[in-house]
Amino acid sequence: MRVKRGTTTRKKHKKILKQTKGMSHARTSSVRKAREALLHSMSYAYRDRRTKKRDFRKLWVTRISAACRENGVRYSEFIKSLKDRNIELDRKILADLAATEPSVFKKLIK
């Protein structure tokens, strides 16, 4: 007896088309194009979850560096002095302090 697989295939196809809902042209209607687009988008998402961390750290370092230069200190000297004094503030917090509370950041430099 042969097995008819129409419902299984349709279910698979609907799942793929649902995941490509916001895309344009054939990517929303053609299953083959949708699958291809989905594979690309998932690999980009995986890659960029790592890139995001890198980009944010770069941004924080730039902000801290700019605030340090305003106060006449180099970034590397500032970070080393924090480590020597066992002040454990990460770069995200330091960048936020530099942007929102310059007076507190100035005290940290001194």
Biotite code that builds the C-alpha atoms (Angstrom):
import biotite.structure as struc

atoms = struc.array([
    struc.Atom([0.000, 0.000, 0.000], chain_id="A", res_id=1, res_name="MET", atom_name="CA", element="C"),
    struc.Atom([1.402, 3.366, -0.961], chain_id="A", res_id=2, res_name="ARG", atom_name="CA", element="C"),
    struc.Atom([1.760, 6.246, 1.501], chain_id="A", res_id=3, res_name="VAL", atom_name="CA", element="C"),
    struc.Atom([0.436, 9.633, 0.479], chain_id="A", res_id=4, res_name="LYS", atom_name="CA", element="C"),
    struc.Atom([2.613, 12.428, 1.894], chain_id="A", res_id=5, res_name="ARG", atom_name="CA", element="C"),
    struc.Atom([0.619, 15.500, 0.852], chain_id="A", res_id=6, res_name="GLY", atom_name="CA", element="C"),
    struc.Atom([-0.305, 16.634, 4.363], chain_id="A", res_id=7, res_name="THR", atom_name="CA", element="C"),
    struc.Atom([3.245, 16.279, 5.695], chain_id="A", res_id=8, res_name="THR", atom_name="CA", element="C"),
    struc.Atom([4.728, 18.206, 2.789], chain_id="A", res_id=9, res_name="THR", atom_name="CA", element="C"),
    struc.Atom([2.093, 20.913, 3.035], chain_id="A", res_id=10, res_name="ARG", atom_name="CA", element="C"),
    struc.Atom([2.801, 21.275, 6.739], chain_id="A", res_id=11, res_name="LYS", atom_name="CA", element="C"),
    struc.Atom([6.544, 21.654, 6.058], chain_id="A", res_id=12, res_name="LYS", atom_name="CA", element="C"),
    struc.Atom([5.922, 24.176, 3.302], chain_id="A", res_id=13, res_name="HIS", atom_name="CA", element="C"),
    struc.Atom([3.532, 26.231, 5.418], chain_id="A", res_id=14, res_name="LYS", atom_name="CA", element="C"),
    struc.Atom([6.112, 26.332, 8.215], chain_id="A", res_id=15, res_name="LYS", atom_name="CA", element="C"),
    struc.Atom([8.769, 27.674, 5.835], chain_id="A", res_id=16, res_name="ILE", atom_name="CA", element="C"),
    struc.Atom([6.417, 30.232, 4.276], chain_id="A", res_id=17, res_name="LEU", atom_name="CA", element="C"),
    struc.Atom([5.337, 31.405, 7.717], chain_id="A", res_id=18, res_name="LYS", atom_name="CA", element="C"),
    struc.Atom([8.972, 32.067, 8.672], chain_id="A", res_id=19, res_name="GLN", atom_name="CA", element="C"),
    struc.Atom([9.560, 34.177, 5.538], chain_id="A", res_id=20, res_name="THR", atom_name="CA", element="C"),
    struc.Atom([6.425, 36.253, 6.078], chain_id="A", res_id=21, res_name="LYS", atom_name="CA", element="C"),
    struc.Atom([8.023, 39.713, 5.976], chain_id="A", res_id=22, res_name="GLY", atom_name="CA", element="C"),
    struc.Atom([10.101, 39.098, 2.850], chain_id="A", res_id=23, res_name="MET", atom_name="CA", element="C"),
    struc.Atom([9.213, 40.292, -0.628], chain_id="A", res_id=24, res_name="SER", atom_name="CA", element="C"),
    struc.Atom([8.541, 38.874, -4.100], chain_id="A", res_id=25, res_name="HIS", atom_name="CA", element="C"),
    struc.Atom([8.827, 35.110, -4.675], chain_id="A", res_id=26, res_name="ALA", atom_name="CA", element="C"),
    struc.Atom([10.293, 34.568, -1.218], chain_id="A", res_id=27, res_name="ARG", atom_name="CA", element="C"),
    struc.Atom([6.804, 34.628, 0.284], chain_id="A", res_id=28, res_name="THR", atom_name="CA", element="C"),
    struc.Atom([5.022, 32.494, -2.283], chain_id="A", res_id=29, res_name="SER", atom_name="CA", element="C"),
    struc.Atom([7.568, 30.082, -3.739], chain_id="A", res_id=30, res_name="SER", atom_name="CA", element="C"),
    struc.Atom([8.663, 27.392, -1.284], chain_id="A", res_id=31, res_name="VAL", atom_name="CA", element="C"),
    struc.Atom([11.987, 26.842, -3.036], chain_id="A", res_id=32, res_name="ARG", atom_name="CA", element="C"),
    struc.Atom([12.897, 30.537, -2.950], chain_id="A", res_id=33, res_name="LYS", atom_name="CA", element="C"),
    struc.Atom([11.566, 30.834, 0.605], chain_id="A", res_id=34, res_name="ALA", atom_name="CA", element="C"),
    struc.Atom([13.741, 27.953, 1.820], chain_id="A", res_id=35, res_name="ARG", atom_name="CA", element="C"),
    struc.Atom([16.815, 29.507, 0.226], chain_id="A", res_id=36, res_name="GLU", atom_name="CA", element="C"),
    struc.Atom([16.044, 32.915, 1.743], chain_id="A", res_id=37, res_name="ALA", atom_name="CA", element="C"),
    struc.Atom([15.387, 31.339, 5.132], chain_id="A", res_id=38, res_name="LEU", atom_name="CA", element="C"),
    struc.Atom([18.725, 29.509, 5.150], chain_id="A", res_id=39, res_name="LEU", atom_name="CA", element="C"),
    struc.Atom([20.552, 32.727, 4.304], chain_id="A", res_id=40, res_name="HIS", atom_name="CA", element="C"),
    struc.Atom([18.662, 34.779, 6.861], chain_id="A", res_id=41, res_name="SER", atom_name="CA", element="C"),
    struc.Atom([19.309, 32.254, 9.623], chain_id="A", res_id=42, res_name="MET", atom_name="CA", element="C"),
    struc.Atom([23.036, 32.158, 8.881], chain_id="A", res_id=43, res_name="SER", atom_name="CA", element="C"),
    struc.Atom([23.159, 35.974, 8.851], chain_id="A", res_id=44, res_name="TYR", atom_name="CA", element="C"),
    struc.Atom([21.295, 36.066, 12.172], chain_id="A", res_id=45, res_name="ALA", atom_name="CA", element="C"),
    struc.Atom([23.751, 33.596, 13.720], chain_id="A", res_id=46, res_name="TYR", atom_name="CA", element="C"),
    struc.Atom([26.753, 35.551, 12.450], chain_id="A", res_id=47, res_name="ARG", atom_name="CA", element="C"),
    struc.Atom([25.384, 38.940, 13.474], chain_id="A", res_id=48, res_name="ASP", atom_name="CA", element="C"),
    struc.Atom([24.536, 37.870, 17.024], chain_id="A", res_id=49, res_name="ARG", atom_name="CA", element="C"),
    struc.Atom([28.295, 37.633, 17.467], chain_id="A", res_id=50, res_name="ARG", atom_name="CA", element="C"),
    struc.Atom([29.061, 40.793, 15.483], chain_id="A", res_id=51, res_name="THR", atom_name="CA", element="C"),
    struc.Atom([26.656, 42.785, 17.664], chain_id="A", res_id=52, res_name="LYS", atom_name="CA", element="C"),
    struc.Atom([28.726, 42.085, 20.767], chain_id="A", res_id=53, res_name="LYS", atom_name="CA", element="C"),
    struc.Atom([31.870, 43.223, 18.951], chain_id="A", res_id=54, res_name="ARG", atom_name="CA", element="C"),
    struc.Atom([30.223, 46.409, 17.668], chain_id="A", res_id=55, res_name="ASP", atom_name="CA", element="C"),
    struc.Atom([28.870, 47.422, 21.058], chain_id="A", res_id=56, res_name="PHE", atom_name="CA", element="C"),
    struc.Atom([32.231, 46.911, 22.756], chain_id="A", res_id=57, res_name="ARG", atom_name="CA", element="C"),
    struc.Atom([33.841, 49.081, 20.057], chain_id="A", res_id=58, res_name="LYS", atom_name="CA", element="C"),
    struc.Atom([31.232, 51.794, 20.678], chain_id="A", res_id=59, res_name="LEU", atom_name="CA", element="C"),
    struc.Atom([31.766, 51.716, 24.452], chain_id="A", res_id=60, res_name="TRP", atom_name="CA", element="C"),
    struc.Atom([35.548, 51.953, 24.064], chain_id="A", res_id=61, res_name="VAL", atom_name="CA", element="C"),
    struc.Atom([35.155, 54.934, 21.721], chain_id="A", res_id=62, res_name="THR", atom_name="CA", element="C"),
    struc.Atom([32.864, 56.737, 24.194], chain_id="A", res_id=63, res_name="ARG", atom_name="CA", element="C"),
    struc.Atom([35.170, 56.083, 27.142], chain_id="A", res_id=64, res_name="ILE", atom_name="CA", element="C"),
    struc.Atom([38.182, 57.171, 25.105], chain_id="A", res_id=65, res_name="SER", atom_name="CA", element="C"),
    struc.Atom([36.497, 60.445, 24.108], chain_id="A", res_id=66, res_name="ALA", atom_name="CA", element="C"),
    struc.Atom([35.571, 61.194, 27.722], chain_id="A", res_id=67, res_name="ALA", atom_name="CA", element="C"),
    struc.Atom([39.112, 60.380, 28.852], chain_id="A", res_id=68, res_name="CYS", atom_name="CA", element="C"),
    struc.Atom([40.629, 62.694, 26.248], chain_id="A", res_id=69, res_name="ARG", atom_name="CA", element="C"),
    struc.Atom([38.387, 65.534, 27.463], chain_id="A", res_id=70, res_name="GLU", atom_name="CA", element="C"),
    struc.Atom([39.935, 65.073, 30.898], chain_id="A", res_id=71, res_name="ASN", atom_name="CA", element="C"),
    struc.Atom([43.496, 64.771, 29.620], chain_id="A", res_id=72, res_name="GLY", atom_name="CA", element="C"),
    struc.Atom([44.002, 61.041, 30.163], chain_id="A", res_id=73, res_name="VAL", atom_name="CA", element="C"),
    struc.Atom([44.664, 58.300, 27.647], chain_id="A", res_id=74, res_name="ARG", atom_name="CA", element="C"),
    struc.Atom([42.204, 55.397, 27.459], chain_id="A", res_id=75, res_name="TYR", atom_name="CA", element="C"),
    struc.Atom([44.836, 52.749, 28.154], chain_id="A", res_id=76, res_name="SER", atom_name="CA", element="C"),
    struc.Atom([46.154, 54.619, 31.216], chain_id="A", res_id=77, res_name="GLU", atom_name="CA", element="C"),
    struc.Atom([42.616, 55.011, 32.545], chain_id="A", res_id=78, res_name="PHE", atom_name="CA", element="C"),
    struc.Atom([41.770, 51.307, 32.184], chain_id="A", res_id=79, res_name="ILE", atom_name="CA", element="C"),
    struc.Atom([45.091, 50.290, 33.765], chain_id="A", res_id=80, res_name="LYS", atom_name="CA", element="C"),
    struc.Atom([44.537, 52.588, 36.748], chain_id="A", res_id=81, res_name="SER", atom_name="CA", element="C"),
    struc.Atom([41.050, 51.099, 37.258], chain_id="A", res_id=82, res_name="LEU", atom_name="CA", element="C"),
    struc.Atom([42.513, 47.576, 37.214], chain_id="A", res_id=83, res_name="LYS", atom_name="CA", element="C"),
    struc.Atom([45.302, 48.583, 39.634], chain_id="A", res_id=84, res_name="ASP", atom_name="CA", element="C"),
    struc.Atom([42.751, 49.997, 42.092], chain_id="A", res_id=85, res_name="ARG", atom_name="CA", element="C"),
    struc.Atom([40.495, 46.902, 41.721], chain_id="A", res_id=86, res_name="ASN", atom_name="CA", element="C"),
    struc.Atom([37.569, 48.965, 40.431], chain_id="A", res_id=87, res_name="ILE", atom_name="CA", element="C"),
    struc.Atom([35.507, 46.397, 38.560], chain_id="A", res_id=88, res_name="GLU", atom_name="CA", element="C"),
    struc.Atom([33.260, 48.431, 36.263], chain_id="A", res_id=89, res_name="LEU", atom_name="CA", element="C"),
    struc.Atom([32.744, 47.032, 32.802], chain_id="A", res_id=90, res_name="ASP", atom_name="CA", element="C"),
    struc.Atom([32.993, 49.130, 29.664], chain_id="A", res_id=91, res_name="ARG", atom_name="CA", element="C"),
    struc.Atom([29.222, 49.309, 29.217], chain_id="A", res_id=92, res_name="LYS", atom_name="CA", element="C"),
    struc.Atom([28.785, 51.007, 32.607], chain_id="A", res_id=93, res_name="ILE", atom_name="CA", element="C"),
    struc.Atom([31.811, 53.260, 32.090], chain_id="A", res_id=94, res_name="LEU", atom_name="CA", element="C"),
    struc.Atom([30.494, 54.405, 28.693], chain_id="A", res_id=95, res_name="ALA", atom_name="CA", element="C"),
    struc.Atom([27.086, 55.128, 30.224], chain_id="A", res_id=96, res_name="ASP", atom_name="CA", element="C"),
    struc.Atom([28.701, 57.136, 33.037], chain_id="A", res_id=97, res_name="LEU", atom_name="CA", element="C"),
    struc.Atom([30.809, 59.062, 30.522], chain_id="A", res_id=98, res_name="ALA", atom_name="CA", element="C"),
    struc.Atom([27.728, 59.987, 28.476], chain_id="A", res_id=99, res_name="ALA", atom_name="CA", element="C"),
    struc.Atom([25.149, 60.673, 31.197], chain_id="A", res_id=100, res_name="THR", atom_name="CA", element="C"),
    struc.Atom([27.126, 61.643, 34.324], chain_id="A", res_id=101, res_name="GLU", atom_name="CA", element="C"),
    struc.Atom([30.404, 63.370, 33.378], chain_id="A", res_id=102, res_name="PRO", atom_name="CA", element="C"),
    struc.Atom([31.007, 64.572, 36.964], chain_id="A", res_id=103, res_name="SER", atom_name="CA", element="C"),
    struc.Atom([31.034, 60.995, 38.305], chain_id="A", res_id=104, res_name="VAL", atom_name="CA", element="C"),
    struc.Atom([33.285, 59.923, 35.440], chain_id="A", res_id=105, res_name="PHE", atom_name="CA", element="C"),
    struc.Atom([35.677, 62.778, 36.248], chain_id="A", res_id=106, res_name="LYS", atom_name="CA", element="C"),
    struc.Atom([35.892, 61.514, 39.858], chain_id="A", res_id=107, res_name="LYS", atom_name="CA", element="C"),
    struc.Atom([36.751, 58.042, 38.543], chain_id="A", res_id=108, res_name="LEU", atom_name="CA", element="C"),
    struc.Atom([39.588, 59.513, 36.501], chain_id="A", res_id=109, res_name="ILE", atom_name="CA", element="C"),
    struc.Atom([41.014, 61.231, 39.563], chain_id="A", res_id=110, res_name="LYS", atom_name="CA", element="C"),
])
